Structure formats: C-alpha cells, structure tokens
C-alpha cells in the first residue's frame, strides 16, 4: 500500500481510503457485523484512512463505524469526519454548531480525537459563516490538539482552491472531479500541493455514473454525459470487463501519479474492499481504456452547476 505523509508531523496515510457512508445503510441495509468485517478487512489490507460524516445515514454511519473500531489500536488508523451538514437542506457553519457536532461525533465514534475535521460541502452553506466561524473554530481546535488537521470538502473546485489557500487549511476533499469522465481536479491538486495542502479524491465512479447500472435518477450530470457513460459501460461489458473496474483503476492509479494524497471509495463489503485494493496495482487494459476514453472524449470534464438550495442532491 502506497502512503503519503499528511503534513510534516502527520501520519502516513494510505493511497486508498475507506468511505464509510455506506456503513450507515445509505445505499442498502448494512448489518453491524458486515460493517465490522468491512472495517477489519480494510485495516488488514493497509487502508488506514476512514472518512465519515454526521450526515451519512443521519449519524448511523458514525455510530456503526464507532462500533467497528472498538478494540482497534487508535494509532492504526486516521479518522476523518465532518461538520456543517446535517441533512439534505440543513447546513450550519456556526461556531456553536461546530463544537456541538464535534462532541457528538466523538461520542458516536467512541474515540478521543479526530485526525481530520472537515467543513462539509462548503459551496452549499453560508459562505460568510464558514469563513467567520467554522474555519476559525477548527483552527482553534487544532491548536488545542483536539483535532489533527483542518479540512474542507465540496464539488466547486474554484471555491475549494480559493478557501483552501486563503484560510490555510490542511486538506481538500473534492468529489466526482477525478474520474474517467472528469479530470479537472488534477491541475488544481498540483497547485494545492505547492501550498502544502493535501488533496483527497472522492467518488471515483462519479456517484454511480461509471457503473453498469448507471447513475441514480437524481444524478445532476447532463443527459449527454449519462448517454456517453452508458455506451462506455456497454463496450466494457462486451469486452468481458466492467466499467467500474476500469474507472476505479484509472482513478486510483492516476491520483497517485498526480500526487493526490488518497482516493476515498465507499464500501460495505469485505470482498469489495479487496477488489478496491487490487485496483491500485492491477494493470489497466490499454486497448479497452483507449476505446472508453474515445467514447467519453466529447463529454470530458463536463461537470454540473451546484447551487445552494438544490436539496443537496449533488452533495457527497
């Protein structure tokens, strides 16, 4: 497992991170036993970064993860959670809400500290409140040693870069912007690296876009993007492969090449975790990749607008 040091004195974090949203039964029912086995498998395979949030499963994911981590040495993993988002239309970046949220997360996760505390989907909340209250509070908590690092997450790359540099955060997590179809994060990541900011790539399958099943009904991508992805999936299936596998290989290996600290992938299955880890080093089929890239070329880097008040459907 390749690793990257998180800051000068920070831990060495794995190139693959476990996204724990699914442990909160966000996509399908997940038993506590299955959650326990998934987390244990991830750790055994060298995946030592776990990302979660109060919003995922409306606190269920944090609760399930806290149970799964019982008995695991605290130094064996780096734990990232979030503040600021508490429902589809519920953002609060106030200092009071931030402190209250952190205390609640610590209780659910059954641990004494959070390694990375992130402001969740910053483009959707009150910008001034984010700048005046949430981020200063996180920096205070870092100075006090309550948290290790200050982070932000979201989709709007221009906003993420601006806030990250101006507010001197430690980590930036962007979703759906380094995939087979959208690679806009790569140059942004390099610029952020120059400022000593670590970049996390989330949703390498584009929130279901790059799968055989295709995106969910609420997916905000343009119909032309959906159509191209469906055609790419068909070509992969006819070739005896799966677009999810190809997309995961591309995103994982490309993120490492572009210096991103880690790629966050959701999983609630030990078997799936093993497949994800294998994708880090398994050779990509160059002919199939070329065919898929040609299909996606007309919609390459075509994203979507994220506006406050859209119900959080584009939120990760």
SERO-4910 file (N, C-alpha, C, O; in steps of 0.05 Angstrom, whole numbers):
BEGIN
 pado doro    nc1    nc2    nc3   cac1   cac2   cac3    cc1    cc2    cc3    oc1    oc2    oc3
  Unk    A     17    -24      0      0      0      0     18     25      0     34     29     18
  Unk    A     15     41    -20     29     67    -21     18     86     -1     -6     86      5
  Unk    A     36    103     10     27    122     31     38    149     25     58    153     10
  Unk    A     25    169     37     34    197     35     33    209     63     14    204     78
  Unk    A     54    224     71     54    236     97     35    260     97     36    277     80
  Unk    A     18    261    117     -2    283    120     11    305    136      9    305    161
  Unk    A     24    323    123     38    345    137     65    336    146     73    312    144
  Unk    A     80    355    158    108    349    167    108    328    189    124    310    190
  Unk    A     89    332    208     89    314    231     65    295    231     59    281    250
  Unk    A     51    294    208     26    279    207     32    249    201     54    242    195
  Unk    A     11    233    203     14    204    198     17    198    168     11    215    151
  Unk    A     28    175    162     29    166    134      2    153    128     -6    133    140
  Unk    A    -12    165    108    -38    155    102    -38    140     76    -22    145     58
  Unk    A    -55    120     74    -56    102     51    -68    115     26    -84    134     28
  Unk    A    -59    106      3    -68    117    -22    -98    111    -28   -110    123    -45
  Unk    A   -109     92    -13   -137     86    -14   -149     90     13   -138     81     33
  Unk    A   -172    104     14   -186    109     39   -213     96     38   -226     94     17
  Unk    A   -223     88     61   -249     76     63   -270     98     68   -269    111     88
  Unk    A   -289    101     49   -311    119     53   -333    104     68   -344     84     58
  Unk    A   -339    114     92   -357     98    110   -386    106    108   -402     97    124
  Unk    A   -394    122     88   -422    129     86   -440    105     84   -461    104     96
  Unk    A   -431     85     68   -448     62     64   -453     45     89   -472     30     91
  Unk    A   -435     49    109   -439     34    134   -464     44    149   -474     30    167
  Unk    A   -474     67    141   -498     78    153   -523     70    138   -544     83    140
  Unk    A   -521     49    121   -544     39    105   -555     61     87   -579     63     83
  Unk    A   -537     77     76   -545     99     58   -555     87     31   -575     98     20
  Unk    A   -543     66     21   -550     55     -5   -566     29     -3   -583     24    -19
  Unk    A   -561     14     18   -575    -11     23   -570    -18     53   -552     -8     65
  Unk    A   -587    -35     63   -584    -43     92   -557    -57     96   -550    -76     82
  Unk    A   -543    -48    116   -517    -59    123   -518    -67    153   -522    -50    170
  Unk    A   -513    -92    158   -513   -101    186   -488    -92    200   -468    -85    188
  Unk    A   -489    -91    227   -466    -84    242   -443   -104    238   -420    -96    237
  Unk    A   -450   -129    235   -430   -150    230   -415   -144    204   -391   -147    202
  Unk    A   -431   -137    183   -418   -132    158   -401   -107    159   -380   -105    147
  Unk    A   -410    -87    174   -394    -62    178   -368    -69    192   -347    -59    184
  Unk    A   -370    -86    213   -346    -94    228   -326   -108    210   -302   -102    210
  Unk    A   -336   -126    193   -318   -142    176   -306   -125    154   -283   -129    147
  Unk    A   -321   -106    144   -310    -88    123   -288    -71    134   -267    -69    122
  Unk    A   -292    -59    158   -271    -43    170   -246    -60    177   -224    -51    172
  Unk    A   -251    -83    188   -228   -100    195   -212   -108    170   -188   -108    170
  Unk    A   -226   -115    148   -213   -122    123   -197    -99    112   -174   -102    103
  Unk    A   -208    -75    113   -194    -51    103   -168    -47    118   -147    -42    106
  Unk    A   -169    -49    144   -146    -44    161   -125    -66    156   -101    -60    154
  Unk    A   -134    -91    153   -115   -113    148   -101   -109    121    -78   -118    118
  Unk    A   -114    -97    102   -102    -92     75    -86    -67     73    -75    -60     52
  Unk    A    -83    -53     96    -66    -29     96    -81     -3     91    -68     18     89
  Unk    A   -107     -4     89   -123     20     86   -126     32    114   -141     22    131
  Unk    A   -113     55    119   -113     65    146   -127     93    149   -125    105    170
  Unk    A   -141    101    128   -156    126    129   -186    120    126   -193    105    108
  Unk    A   -202    130    144   -231    125    143   -245    152    144   -240    168    162
  Unk    A   -262    156    125   -277    182    123   -307    177    128   -319    159    117
  Unk    A   -318    194    145   -346    192    152   -358    220    156   -343    239    153
  Unk    A   -383    222    164   -395    248    169   -421    243    184   -434    222    181
  Unk    A   -429    263    201   -455    260    214   -479    258    195   -498    244    201
  Unk    A   -476    270    171   -497    269    151   -503    242    140   -525    235    133
  Unk    A   -482    225    138   -485    199    126   -503    181    143   -495    173    166
  Unk    A   -526    174    132   -545    158    147   -557    173    171   -568    161    189
  Unk    A   -554    199    171   -563    216    193   -553    205    220   -568    198    238
  Unk    A   -526    203    222   -510    195    245   -506    164    246   -490    155    262
  Unk    A   -521    149    230   -518    119    232   -490    110    224   -480     91    236
  Unk    A   -478    123    204   -452    115    194   -431    118    216   -415    101    221
  Unk    A   -431    141    230   -412    146    251   -416    125    274   -397    115    285
  Unk    A   -441    119    280   -447    100    302   -437     72    294   -424     59    311
  Unk    A   -442     64    270   -433     37    261   -403     36    260   -391     16    268
  Unk    A   -390     57    251   -361     58    249   -349     58    277   -329     44    282
  Unk    A   -360     73    296   -350     73    323   -350     45    335   -332     37    349
  Unk    A   -372     30    330   -373      3    340   -352    -15    327   -339    -31    340
  Unk    A   -349    -12    300   -330    -28    286   -301    -24    294   -284    -41    292
  Unk    A   -295      0    304   -267      7    312   -261      0    340   -238      4    349
  Unk    A   -280    -10    355   -274    -17    383   -253    -40    384   -256    -60    371
  Unk    A   -233    -36    401   -212    -55    404   -189    -51    384   -168    -65    387
  Unk    A   -192    -33    365   -171    -28    346   -152     -6    357   -162     14    366
  Unk    A   -126    -11    358   -108     10    368   -112     36    354   -113     37    329
  Unk    A   -114     58    369   -120     84    357    -99     93    336   -105    107    317
  Unk    A    -74     84    340    -53     92    322    -55     77    295    -39     82    277
  Unk    A    -73     57    293    -75     41    269    -90     54    247    -90     45    224
  Unk    A   -104     77    253   -120     89    232   -121    119    236   -118    130    258
  Unk    A   -126    133    214   -131    162    214   -161    166    209   -171    156    189
  Unk    A   -174    181    226   -203    184    225   -210    212    216   -202    232    228
  Unk    A   -226    213    195   -236    239    184   -266    240    186   -280    221    178
  Unk    A   -277    261    198   -305    266    197   -311    295    190   -292    309    183
  Unk    A   -335    304    193   -343    330    182   -361    345    201   -373    333    219
  Unk    A   -363    371    196   -382    388    210   -397    404    189   -387    407    166
  Unk    A   -420    415    196   -433    434    178   -457    425    163   -475    440    157
  Unk    A   -458    399    156   -481    388    141   -494    367    158   -482    348    167
  Unk    A   -521    370    161   -536    352    179   -561    342    167   -576    327    180
  Unk    A   -566    348    142   -590    338    127   -589    348     99   -570    362     91
  Unk    A   -608    339     82   -608    347     54   -608    377     50   -596    387     31
  Unk    A   -621    391     68   -623    420     65   -614    434     91   -623    456     97
  Unk    A   -597    421    107   -590    431    133   -560    435    136   -545    416    140
  Unk    A   -552    460    132   -524    468    136   -523    488    159   -540    505    162
  Unk    A   -502    485    176   -497    504    197   -468    505    203   -456    487    215
  Unk    A   -455    527    195   -426    531    199   -420    550    222   -399    561    224
  Unk    A   -439    552    241   -434    569    264   -415    556    283   -411    531    283
  Unk    A   -402    572    300   -383    561    320   -397    542    339   -388    521    345
  Unk    A   -421    551    348   -435    534    367   -442    507    355   -438    486    368
  Unk    A   -453    507    331   -460    482    318   -435    464    313   -436    440    315
  Unk    A   -413    477    306   -388    462    301   -379    448    326   -372    424    325
  Unk    A   -378    462    348   -369    449    373   -388    427    382   -380    406    392
  Unk    A   -414    433    379   -434    413    387   -432    388    369   -434    365    379
  Unk    A   -427    392    343   -425    370    325   -400    353    331   -401    328    330
  Unk    A   -378    366    337   -353    351    343   -357    334    368   -349    311    368
  Unk    A   -369    345    389   -374    329    413   -391    305    407   -386    283    417
  Unk    A   -412    309    391   -430    287    384   -415    266    368   -419    242    372
  Unk    A   -398    274    349   -383    255    333   -364    239    350   -361    215    347
  Unk    A   -350    253    368   -332    238    386   -346    217    402   -335    195    407
  Unk    A   -370    224    411   -386    204    427   -394    181    409   -392    158    418
  Unk    A   -404    186    385   -413    164    368   -389    147    359   -392    122    356
  Unk    A   -367    160    354   -343    145    344   -327    132    366   -308    117    361
  Unk    A   -334    139    391   -322    127    414   -291    130    414   -276    111    419
  Unk    A   -283    155    408   -254    160    408   -248    187    420   -266    204    422
  Unk    A   -223    192    426   -216    217    440   -208    239    422   -206    262    431
  Unk    A   -204    233    396   -195    254    378   -202    248    350   -206    225    342
  Unk    A   -204    269    334   -209    266    305   -183    275    291   -173    297    296
  Unk    A   -174    259    273   -149    267    259   -154    289    239   -138    308    237
  Unk    A   -176    288    224   -182    308    204   -211    316    207   -229    300    203
  Unk    A   -216    341    214   -243    351    216   -248    370    193   -234    389    189
  Unk    A   -269    364    177   -274    378    152   -301    393    152   -320    383    163
  Unk    A   -301    416    139   -326    430    134   -339    418    109   -326    416     88
  Unk    A   -363    409    112   -376    391     93   -391    407     71   -408    424     77
  Unk    A   -384    402     45   -398    414     22   -400    445     25   -421    456     28
  Unk    A   -377    457     25   -376    486     32   -391    504     14   -400    526     22
  Unk    A   -396    496    -12   -410    513    -30   -440    515    -24   -454    532    -35
  Unk    A   -449    497     -7   -478    495     -2   -487    511     23   -510    517     26
  Unk    A   -468    517     40   -475    531     64   -470    561     62   -464    571     41
  Unk    A   -473    575     85   -468    604     86   -438    610     85   -424    602    103
  Unk    A   -430    623     64   -401    627     60   -389    644     82   -367    637     92
  Unk    A   -402    665     89   -390    683    110   -388    669    137   -369    673    152
  Unk    A   -408    653    143   -408    638    168   -385    617    167   -372    612    188
  Unk    A   -380    605    144   -358    587    141   -332    601    147   -315    590    162
  Unk    A   -328    624    136   -303    639    139   -300    651    167   -278    651    178
  Unk    A   -321    662    177   -320    677    203   -322    659    227   -311    666    248
  Unk    A   -335    636    225   -340    619    248   -328    591    246   -312    583    263
  Unk    A   -336    575    226   -329    547    225   -299    543    223   -287    529    239
  Unk    A   -286    556    203   -258    551    200   -241    562    222   -222    548    231
  Unk    A   -246    586    233   -231    595    257   -234    576    280   -215    572    295
  Unk    A   -258    565    283   -263    545    305   -246    520    301   -234    510    320
  Unk    A   -245    511    276   -228    487    271   -199    493    275   -184    476    286
  Unk    A   -190    516    268   -162    523    273   -156    525    303   -134    517    312
  Unk    A   -175    535    318   -172    536    347   -170    507    358   -153    502    375
  Unk    A   -187    489    349   -187    462    358   -160    448    351   -150    431    366
  Unk    A   -149    455    328   -123    444    320   -102    453    339    -85    437    348
  Unk    A   -102    479    345    -81    490    364    -84    477    391    -64    473    405
  Unk    A   -108    470    399   -112    458    425   -106    428    426   -104    415    447
  Unk    A   -101    416    402    -95    388    400   -119    370    400   -117    345    402
  Unk    A   -143    382    398   -168    366    398   -171    351    371   -180    329    369
  Unk    A   -162    365    349   -162    352    323   -134    355    311   -118    372    321
  Unk    A   -128    339    292   -101    340    280    -99    359    257    -79    373    254
  Unk    A   -119    359    239   -118    375    215   -145    387    208   -166    377    216
  Unk    A   -144    410    193   -168    424    185   -172    419    155   -154    422    139
  Unk    A   -197    411    148   -203    405    120   -229    418    111   -245    427    126
  Unk    A   -232    418     84   -257    426     72   -264    406     50   -246    392     39
  Unk    A   -290    403     44   -299    385     23   -319    399      5   -331    419     13
  Unk    A   -322    389    -19   -342    401    -37   -337    393    -66   -321    375    -72
  Unk    A   -352    406    -84   -351    400   -112   -340    423   -129   -327    419   -149
  Unk    A   -345    447   -120   -336    472   -134   -306    475   -131   -297    485   -110
  Unk    A   -291    468   -151   -262    468   -149   -251    496   -145   -232    500   -130
  Unk    A   -262    516   -159   -252    543   -156   -255    553   -127   -237    565   -116
  Unk    A   -278    547   -116   -284    556    -88   -266    540    -69   -255    552    -50
  Unk    A   -263    515    -73   -246    498    -55   -218    509    -55   -205    511    -34
  Unk    A   -207    515    -79   -180    525    -81   -177    552    -67   -157    556    -53
  Unk    A   -195    570    -72   -194    596    -60   -195    595    -30   -178    606    -17
  Unk    A   -214    580    -19   -217    578     10   -192    564     22   -182    572     43
  Unk    A   -184    543      9   -161    527     20   -136    544     23   -122    543     43
  Unk    A   -130    559      2   -106    576      3   -108    599     22    -91    605     38
  Unk    A   -131    613     20   -134    637     36   -137    631     66   -128    646     83
  Unk    A   -150    608     72   -155    601    100   -135    581    111   -136    573    134
  Unk    A   -116    574     95    -93    556    103   -103    530    115    -95    523    137
  Unk    A   -120    516    101   -129    490    110   -108    469    104    -89    474     89
  Unk    A   -111    446    115    -91    424    111   -100    405     89    -83    394     75
  Unk    A   -126    400     87   -135    381     67   -159    391     52   -175    407     62
  Unk    A   -161    382     27   -184    388     10   -195    362     -2   -179    347    -14
  Unk    A   -220    356      3   -233    333    -10   -252    342    -31   -272    356    -25
  Unk    A   -247    334    -56   -265    341    -78   -277    315    -89   -263    295    -90
  Unk    A   -302    316    -97   -315    291   -107   -323    294   -136   -330    315   -146
  Unk    A   -322    271   -150   -330    269   -178   -314    286   -197   -323    291   -219
  Unk    A   -291    295   -190   -275    312   -207   -248    300   -215   -231    314   -227
  Unk    A   -243    274   -208   -221    260   -219   -231    232   -225   -228    213   -208
  Unk    A   -242    228   -249   -254    203   -258   -246    199   -287   -232    216   -299
  Unk    A   -255    177   -298   -252    173   -327   -265    195   -343   -255    202   -365
  Unk    A   -287    207   -333   -302    226   -348   -295    255   -341   -298    273   -358
  Unk    A   -285    260   -317   -279    287   -308   -253    288   -293   -250    276   -272
  Unk    A   -233    302   -304   -206    301   -293   -197    329   -285   -173    334   -285
  Unk    A   -216    347   -279   -209    375   -274   -193    378   -248   -180    399   -244
  Unk    A   -194    358   -230   -181    361   -204   -150    360   -207   -136    371   -190
  Unk    A   -140    346   -227   -111    342   -229    -95    368   -228    -77    369   -211
  Unk    A   -100    388   -245    -84    412   -243    -88    428   -217    -70    440   -206
  Unk    A   -113    427   -207   -119    440   -181   -103    427   -159    -92    441   -141
  Unk    A   -102    400   -159    -87    386   -138    -58    394   -138    -45    396   -117
  Unk    A    -46    397   -162    -18    404   -163    -13    432   -152      7    437   -139
  Unk    A    -32    450   -157    -29    478   -146    -32    477   -116    -17    491   -101
  Unk    A    -51    461   -106    -55    460    -77    -30    447    -64    -22    455    -42
  Unk    A    -19    427    -77      5    414    -66     28    435    -62     43    433    -43
  Unk    A     30    453    -81     51    474    -79     47    491    -54     66    503    -45
  Unk    A     23    492    -43     17    506    -19     18    488      6     12    496     28
  Unk    A     26    463      1     28    444     24      1    433     33     -2    424     55
  Unk    A    -19    434     15    -46    424     21    -50    397      8    -46    393    -16
  Unk    A    -59    378     24    -63    350     15    -91    349      2   -110    360     12
  Unk    A    -93    334    -21   -118    331    -35   -128    303    -34   -113    284    -38
  Unk    A   -154    300    -28   -167    275    -27   -187    274    -50   -203    292    -54
  Unk    A   -186    252    -66   -204    249    -88   -226    230    -80   -221    207    -73
  Unk    A   -251    239    -81   -274    223    -72   -292    217    -96   -292    232   -116
  Unk    A   -308    196    -94   -327    188   -114   -313    183   -141   -321    196   -161
  Unk    A   -294    165   -143   -280    160   -168   -298    147   -189   -291    145   -213
  Unk    A   -322    137   -181   -341    126   -201   -363    147   -208   -383    140   -220
  Unk    A   -358    171   -199   -377    193   -207   -405    190   -196   -424    195   -210
  Unk    A   -407    181   -171   -433    177   -158   -451    158   -174   -474    164   -179
  Unk    A   -439    136   -183   -454    116   -198   -454    119   -228   -465    102   -242
  Unk    A   -443    142   -238   -443    146   -267   -428    124   -281   -437    114   -302
  Unk    A   -405    117   -271   -387     98   -285   -391     70   -274   -372     57   -263
  Unk    A   -415     60   -276   -423     33   -267   -441     21   -288   -453     35   -305
  Unk    A   -444     -6   -287   -462    -20   -306   -490    -10   -302   -505     -7   -321
  Unk    A   -498     -6   -276   -525      2   -270   -531     30   -279   -554     37   -287
  Unk    A   -511     47   -279   -514     74   -287   -522     92   -263   -526     81   -241
  Unk    A   -523    118   -267   -527    137   -245   -556    135   -235   -574    127   -249
  Unk    A   -560    143   -210   -587    145   -199   -603    167   -212   -592    184   -226
  Unk    A   -629    167   -209   -647    186   -222   -640    215   -215   -643    233   -232
  Unk    A   -630    220   -190   -624    247   -182   -597    257   -191   -590    280   -186
  Unk    A   -582    240   -205   -554    248   -213   -555    274   -229   -571    276   -248
  Unk    A   -539    294   -222   -540    320   -235   -526    323   -262   -527    344   -274
  Unk    A   -513    302   -271   -499    303   -296   -517    308   -320   -541    301   -319
  Unk    A   -507    320   -341   -523    325   -365   -530    299   -379   -515    280   -378
  Unk    A   -553    298   -393   -561    273   -407   -540    263   -426   -537    239   -430
  Unk    A   -525    282   -438   -503    273   -457   -481    258   -442   -469    240   -453
  Unk    A   -476    266   -417   -456    252   -401   -466    224   -394   -452    205   -395
  Unk    A   -491    223   -386   -504    197   -379   -503    178   -403   -497    154   -400
  Unk    A   -509    189   -426   -510    172   -451   -482    162   -458   -479    138   -465
  Unk    A   -462    179   -456   -435    170   -462   -425    149   -443   -412    130   -450
  Unk    A   -431    153   -417   -423    134   -397   -437    107   -401   -424     86   -398
  Unk    A   -462    107   -409   -477     83   -414   -464     68   -438   -462     43   -437
  Unk    A   -456     82   -459   -443     70   -482   -416     58   -474   -409     36   -482
  Unk    A   -401     72   -457   -375     62   -447   -379     37   -431   -364     18   -433
  Unk    A   -400     37   -414   -406     13   -398   -412    -11   -416   -404    -33   -411
  Unk    A   -428     -6   -437   -435    -27   -456   -410    -39   -469   -408    -63   -472
  Unk    A   -392    -22   -478   -367    -31   -491   -351    -48   -472   -340    -69   -480
  Unk    A   -349    -40   -447   -334    -55   -427   -346    -83   -422   -332   -103   -421
  Unk    A   -373    -83   -420   -387   -109   -416   -382   -127   -440   -377   -151   -436
  Unk    A   -384   -117   -464   -379   -133   -488   -351   -144   -489   -346   -165   -501
  Unk    A   -332   -129   -477   -304   -138   -476   -299   -157   -453   -276   -166   -449
  Unk    A   -320   -164   -438   -317   -183   -416   -306   -169   -391   -295   -183   -373
  Unk    A   -309   -143   -389   -299   -128   -366   -322   -113   -354   -345   -117   -360
  Unk    A   -315    -95   -336   -335    -79   -321   -324    -50   -320   -302    -46   -312
  Unk    A   -341    -31   -328   -331     -3   -328   -324      6   -301   -306     23   -298
  Unk    A   -336     -5   -280   -329      3   -253   -300     -4   -246   -286     12   -234
  Unk    A   -292    -27   -255   -264    -36   -250   -245    -18   -265   -225     -8   -253
  Unk    A   -251    -13   -290   -233      4   -306   -232     33   -294   -210     44   -292
  Unk    A   -255     43   -287   -256     70   -276   -241     72   -250   -228     92   -244
  Unk    A   -244     52   -233   -230     52   -208   -200     50   -211   -185     65   -198
  Unk    A   -191     33   -229   -162     31   -235   -151     58   -245   -131     67   -235
  Unk    A   -166     70   -263   -157     95   -274   -155    117   -253   -135    130   -251
  Unk    A   -176    119   -236   -176    140   -216   -155    135   -194   -141    154   -186
  Unk    A   -152    111   -185   -133    105   -164   -104    109   -174    -89    123   -160
  Unk    A    -98     97   -196    -71     99   -206    -64    127   -216    -42    137   -213
  Unk    A    -84    141   -227    -79    168   -236    -76    188   -213    -61    207   -215
  Unk    A    -92    183   -192    -90    200   -168    -62    199   -156    -50    219   -148
  Unk    A    -51    175   -155    -24    172   -145     -4    186   -162     14    200   -152
  Unk    A     -7    184   -189     12    197   -207     10    227   -205     30    241   -209
  Unk    A    -14    237   -199    -18    266   -197    -13    277   -169    -19    300   -163
  Unk    A     -3    260   -151      5    269   -125    -18    273   -105    -14    286    -84
  Unk    A    -42    263   -111    -64    265    -91    -58    246    -68    -48    224    -72
  Unk    A    -65    255    -44    -57    240    -20    -72    214    -18    -60    194    -11
  Unk    A    -97    214    -25   -113    189    -23   -138    191    -40   -147    213    -47
  Unk    A   -150    168    -46   -175    167    -60   -195    153    -42   -190    131    -32
  Unk    A   -218    167    -38   -238    157    -19   -259    141    -34   -273    152    -52
  Unk    A   -262    116    -27   -281     98    -40   -299     85    -20   -290     73      0
  Unk    A   -325     88    -24   -344     76     -6   -345     46     -9   -343     35    -31
  Unk    A   -349     32     14   -351      3     13   -365     -7     38   -361      4     60
  Unk    A   -381    -28     35   -394    -41     58   -391    -71     55   -407    -86     67
  Unk    A   -370    -80     40   -366   -108     35   -336   -115     36   -320   -101     23
  Unk    A   -329   -135     51   -300   -143     52   -290   -151     24   -267   -145     17
  Unk    A   -307   -165      8   -298   -173    -19   -293   -148    -36   -273   -147    -50
  Unk    A   -311   -129    -34   -308   -104    -49   -282    -89    -41   -269    -78    -58
  Unk    A   -276    -89    -15   -251    -77     -5   -227    -89    -18   -208    -76    -25
  Unk    A   -227   -116    -19   -204   -130    -32   -201   -122    -61   -179   -118    -71
  Unk    A   -224   -120    -75   -223   -112   -103   -212    -84   -106   -197    -78   -125
  Unk    A   -221    -66    -88   -211    -39    -89   -181    -37    -86   -168    -22   -100
  Unk    A   -171    -52    -66   -142    -51    -61   -127    -63    -85   -106    -52    -93
  Unk    A   -137    -84    -97   -124    -96   -120   -123    -76   -144   -104    -77   -159
  Unk    A   -143    -59   -146   -143    -39   -168   -120    -19   -167   -114     -7   -187
  Unk    A   -108    -17   -144    -85      2   -142    -62     -7   -159    -47     10   -169
  Unk    A    -58    -33   -162    -34    -42   -176    -40    -60   -200    -22    -66   -216
  Unk    A    -65    -68   -204    -71    -85   -226    -68    -70   -253    -78    -48   -255
  Unk    A    -54    -82   -272    -50    -67   -298    -76    -61   -312    -95    -77   -312
  Unk    A    -78    -37   -323   -101    -28   -338    -99    -39   -366    -78    -40   -378
  Unk    A   -122    -49   -377   -123    -58   -405   -121    -33   -423   -140    -18   -425
  Unk    A    -98    -29   -436    -94     -4   -451   -113     -1   -475   -122     21   -481
  Unk    A   -120    -23   -488   -138    -22   -511   -166    -14   -502   -179      3   -515
  Unk    A   -176    -26   -481   -202    -20   -471   -203      9   -461   -223     23   -465
  Unk    A   -182     17   -447   -181     45   -437   -183     64   -460   -197     84   -459
  Unk    A   -168     59   -482   -168     77   -505   -196     78   -517   -205    100   -525
  Unk    A   -210     56   -519   -237     56   -530   -257     72   -513   -273     87   -523
  Unk    A   -254     68   -487   -272     82   -469   -266    112   -469   -284    129   -468
  Unk    A   -241    119   -469   -233    148   -470   -244    161   -495   -251    185   -494
  Unk    A   -244    147   -517   -254    158   -542   -284    163   -540   -294    184   -550
  Unk    A   -298    145   -527   -327    149   -524   -333    173   -506   -352    188   -511
  Unk    A   -317    176   -485   -322    197   -465   -310    224   -473   -316    244   -461
  Unk    A   -293    224   -494   -279    249   -502   -298    273   -507   -292    295   -498
  Unk    A   -321    269   -520   -339    292   -524   -350    304   -499   -359    328   -499
  Unk    A   -351    289   -477   -362    300   -452   -340    301   -430   -347    304   -406
  Unk    A   -315    299   -438   -293    301   -418   -294    327   -403   -296    348   -415
  Unk    A   -292    325   -377   -291    349   -359   -317    365   -359   -317    388   -350
  Unk    A   -338    353   -368   -364    367   -367   -377    361   -340   -386    338   -335
  Unk    A   -378    381   -323   -389    377   -296   -418    388   -295   -432    387   -315
  Unk    A   -425    398   -272   -452    410   -268   -451    433   -249   -431    436   -234
  Unk    A   -471    449   -250   -473    472   -231   -483    462   -204   -501    446   -203
  Unk    A   -471    472   -183   -480    466   -156   -489    492   -144   -473    510   -139
  Unk    A   -515    494   -138   -526    519   -127   -539    513   -100   -552    492    -96
  Unk    A   -535    531    -81   -549    528    -55   -579    525    -59   -591    538    -76
  Unk    A   -591    507    -43   -620    504    -44   -629    483    -64   -652    481    -70
  Unk    A   -610    467    -75   -618    446    -94   -625    420    -80   -628    399    -93
  Unk    A   -628    421    -54   -635    397    -39   -612    379    -32   -615    357    -22
  Unk    A   -588    389    -38   -564    373    -32   -560    349    -50   -544    331    -43
  Unk    A   -575    347    -72   -573    323    -89   -546    319   -100   -538    297   -106
  Unk    A   -531    341   -104   -504    338   -115   -483    335    -93   -460    333    -98
  Unk    A   -492    336    -68   -473    335    -45   -463    307    -41   -477    287    -46
  Unk    A   -438    305    -31   -426    280    -26   -423    276      4   -412    256     13
***
